Amino acid sequence: MSMKDRKEIVKIISNMLDNPDSYGIYPTATAYGKLEMYVTQERMQALGWMYAEACNALDRGEDVRLMDVSEILGRMHTDFKEEEGT
């Protein structure tokens, strides 16, 4: 898990725990919604990256079906770390 992910999860959970309603009940539905939205956004970013990578491979005349998935994931992880500035 990246530091960016940890920070976002801590932010969402801390916000939930810092804001119980008048009966002391924590707004878990709101927190779950925010977590779900965050995960969905991260997945969409990863899918977009994979699509762009496949298009680049096709432009280079490569067969995307033969691409090494572990190598692709390594490059994606590196690219996302550079985006985060870590």
Sequence and secondary structure as in RCSB ss.txt:
>XXXX:A:sequence
MSMKDRKEIVKIISNMLDNPDSYGIYPTATAYGKLEMYVTQERMQALGWMYAEACNALDRGEDVRLMDVSEILGR
MHTDFKEEEGT
>XXXX:A:secstr
  HHHHHHHHHHHHHHHT   TTS   HHHHHHHHHHHHHHHHHHHHHHHHHHHHHHHHTT  GGG  HHHHHHH
HHHHHHHHHT 
